[in-house]
Amino acid sequence: MTSLHRHFGIAVALLAISSVVSPATAETPPPYLTQWHVPNAFGVATDAAGNVYVSGGSQIEKFTGAGVPLTHWGTSPGQVTVDASGNVYVSEYNDHIIRKFTSSGVFITQWGSFGTGDGQFRFPAGMAADAAGDVYVADSNNNRIQKFSSTGTYILQWGSFGSGEGEFYGPFAVAASNGGLIYVAEVTNTRVQVFTATGVFIGKWGAFGSGPGEFFSPFGICTNASGDVYVADSGSNRVQKFTASGAFLTQWGSPGGGNGQFSNPYGVATDMAGNVFVADGSNNRIQKFGQTITPTRSTSWARVKALYR
């Protein structure tokens, strides 16, 4: 274990104590705003202009932030993400490839094939693009994260099968924060792990259960502009929100088909205004929620990382 790694481990332990949000300062759930129909809604992502991209059924569908249809394309998509330039990346599970499109659906390039080598996949799932344009892929059945340039050039990878720090069992969703942190949601290990952009383990949270900060099939994850983390906890039919360091902030949702209820929420995304979009899979819809007011916090991952540069 490197000295830097040990410092991060110490910082994580201290942060877990100092940044817990008390019930008095925890956020209230965001308000329900609207919804629209999308068959088999699975993945969801937004671009800088506030447009919403949804994977589900047999295509990618693009909407305005209010749910007005704009265009659609493709066949058999898995998950979807959008980079800062508006390029759209789609993972295709059964073909074991990543495809890249313009924001209007024009094909640009693709990469990947079935296998365990560098740049190969076994059921690629969630993806995320960081501020530099690099793309992170949850290579689910290979139990690893792979990192690529925006054109598909392989850069690096991390992870192996297991439940220890930096190990994975079914990594399904990945998110990249503006602060350069990479969050990975594991369905089978029912937790979130946090890494640097080069795969250095920083911290983790979560366990199997239905309490605050526990998970039952976390299928989706995203961050907002402030670095807060949202997890679509599919098996519990709810969305949970955390600080960048994993302190629980709020949750919302219950089983059902009413406004603010869910039936297998698979994907979650935020826009620049702080609105939250949830792919409510078995209800065949996208639900949109407003922003919440974040309480003042004394610590953050950015501050901790700065201490150990």
N, C-alpha and C positions, 0 to 999 in steps of 0.2 A: 504494500500500500504506500503511495507517495505521500510526502509531507503535505502537499496541497489537499489531497484526498482526506487526510486525517483532520486538517483544519476545517474542512467543510463539514465533516462528521460532528466535530465539536460545536460548530456554529449551528448546525441543525438542531442539536439537542437543546442548546440555549434558546434558540428561536421558538422551539415548540412550547417552551415555558412562557416566554415573554410576549408572544404575539397572539395568544389565544383570545378570541373575541368573546367577551362576557355576554350573557343574555340581554343585559341592558343596552349594549351597543351593537348587537347583531342587527342585520338588515331585515326589513320586512320584504316579503316576496314581491316581485315586480307585478304591475297591473297587466291583466289580459287586455290586448288591443284588438286583434282580429285573427282570422284564419282563412285558409283557402284549400280547396281540394287538390290533392296530388295522389294518384294511385300508388300504393306501396312506398310511400315516402321513406327514404332510408338515410341518405347523406344530405347535408345542407351546408352551404358556404355563401359568403357575401363578398362583394368587391368594394372598392373605394367609393364608388358612386352610389352604393346602397342597394344595388341589384342583388337578387337572391337566386342561387343555383341549387337545384334539387336533383339528386339521383334517386331513381325508383322505377319500378316496372322495367321498361325496355329503353329508356332514354334519359338524357339530361334535359331538364326544363329550366328556363330562365324567366324570372318574374321581376317586376318592380318591387320595392320594399313594401308596397301595399297589396301585392299579390296579383297584379295585372300581368297576364302572360305576354312575353316578348318573343321568345323563340324556343326551339327544342331541336335536339339532334342526338344521334348515336344509337347504339344497341347494347343491351346487357351490361350496364355500368355497375360499379360497386360503390365506392366512395368518391367524393369530389372535394377539391380545394382550389383556391384562387390565389395567385401571387399579387404582389403590389402593382405589377404592370397590367393586371387584368387577364393574364393567361389562366386557362382552366385546365386542371389536371384531373384525370379520371383513372381510378384503379379498376382493372377488370379481373376479378377473382379467377374465373375459369380459364382465361387465356394467359394469366400470369404476366400481365404487361401493364405499363403505365402509358396512357395516351395524353398528349398535350394539344390544346385547342386555343384559338383566339376566343375572345369574349362572345363572339357571335357564332361560334361553333365550327370555324374553319380549322381543319386538321393541320397541325404543325409537325409533330414528330411523335415517336413512340420508342420505348425501350423495355427490355426484359424478356425472359423466357423461363420455362419451368426448370427448376434446379436449385442447388445449394451454393453455387459459386457466387463470386462478386457480381452484382448486378442482375442476378437471377432471383426468382421468387417462387414461393409456394403459398399461393393465396394471399396476394398483397391486399391489405385492407385500407386503413385510414392513412391520410397524408397531411403534411403541413409544409408551407413555404415560409422561410424566414425573411428578414428584411433585406438580406443580400441576394435573395432569389433562389437560394439552395432549397432542395426538396427532400423531405424526410418521409420515408415509407415504412409503415408497420408491416413487416414481412411475417405475417401471422404464424404460419406453420413452420417457418424456420426460426421462430422465436428470437427475432433480432430486429433492429432498426437499421435501415440503410439510408445513406445520405448521398444525394446526387446534385450536380449542377443543374441549372434550369434547362439545359439541353440534353440531360440524361447521362452525362459523364459520371461514372462511379467515383465517389470521393472516399468514403469510409463506412464502417459498420461497427455496431456493438451489440452485445447480448448473446446469451446462450440459454438452453433450457434449464429452468429451475425456479425457485422462489426466493433466492437470496438477493442481495443488493446488485443491481445491474443485470439480473437474470430475468427471463420472461417465460410465461406460460400463457400463450394466446394473446400477445399484444395486438390490440384491435384498433385503437385510435391514438392519434398523435397531434399535438398542438405546439406551435412555436410562439413564444411571447415576444413583445417588442424589446424586452430586456435581454433577449438572447438565450432564454431558457427553453428546454424541450421537455414537454410533459407527455407521458405515455400511460394510457389507460389499459389495464389488463383485465380481460373478462374473467378468466379462470382464477387468477390470483386475487381478483377483486380488490385492486389497489391502483393508486397513481404513483408513478416514479418520476423524479425530476433529474434532468441531466444538463450539462453544458452542451454547446453545439458540437463539441468533439466527443461526446459520449461519456464524460466524466460524471459519475454518480454523485448527486448532491443530497437527495432526500426522498422520502416516500411517506404516504399516508393511506389509510383505508384498511378495512377488514370486511369479512363477510357479515352482513347483517342489514337491518333496516333502520338503525339509529342514525343520528347526524354524523356524517363523516364515514359511515359504513356503506357498502355497495352490494348490490345484487345484479350482476351483469352490467357493468359500466361500458356501454357501447360507443358513446360519443364524448368528445372533450374539445374545448376551445378556450381561448383567453380573450379578454377585452383590452381596450387601449390602456387601461390602468394596470394590467397584468393579473387581474383576478381570473380565476379558473372556474369554468362551468363544466359539470359532468352530467351527461344524460344517463341516469341510472335506470336502465330499461326494465329490469326485473322488478324494481320497486315502483315503477310508473311515476317517476319524479325527476326533477332536475335539482342538483345541489350546486351551490356556489361557495367558493373558498377564496382566501387570500392567495397570493403567489406562493406563500410558504405552507399552505395547507390548512390554515385555520378556518374552521367552518363559519360561514356567514349566514346563509339562509337556504331554504329549500321550498319547492312548491310542486303540487301535483298529487293526484290520487287516481285510482283505477276508475275509468269511465270514459264517456264520450262527450261530456259537457265542456263548456269553456274552462280552460285551465286544467282539465283532467287529461290523462294520457292512457294509451294502450300501446305499450312497447315503444317508448320514445328512443329512437336509434341515433339521431344526430342532433347537434346543437351548434349554433353559430351566433356571433354578435356583429353588429354593424358599427360604424364610426360614431353614431349617435348614442350607442349603448343599448339599443334594442336587442332583444334575444329572440332567435328563431329556433323552433324545435320541430324536427321531423317526427311527427306522431304516427309511427309506422302502421299499426293495425287500425288506426282511425282514418288512414288514408288522407292525411292533411298536414299542412304546416300551420303551427300556431305562432303568433307574434306577441311578444310581451314587451312592456316598456322598461325603462332603466330604473335602477335603484340608487339610492344615495349611499355612498360608501362612507362608513365611519372613519374617523381619524385613527391612524395606526402609527405606532412608534418604530416599527421595524419592517424591513422588506428584504427580499432576496438580493436586490441590487446593493443594498447597504452591506449585507453580509459578504457578498462577493468582493466588494471594494476593499474590505478589511484584509483580504487574503491574496491580493494581487502581488 
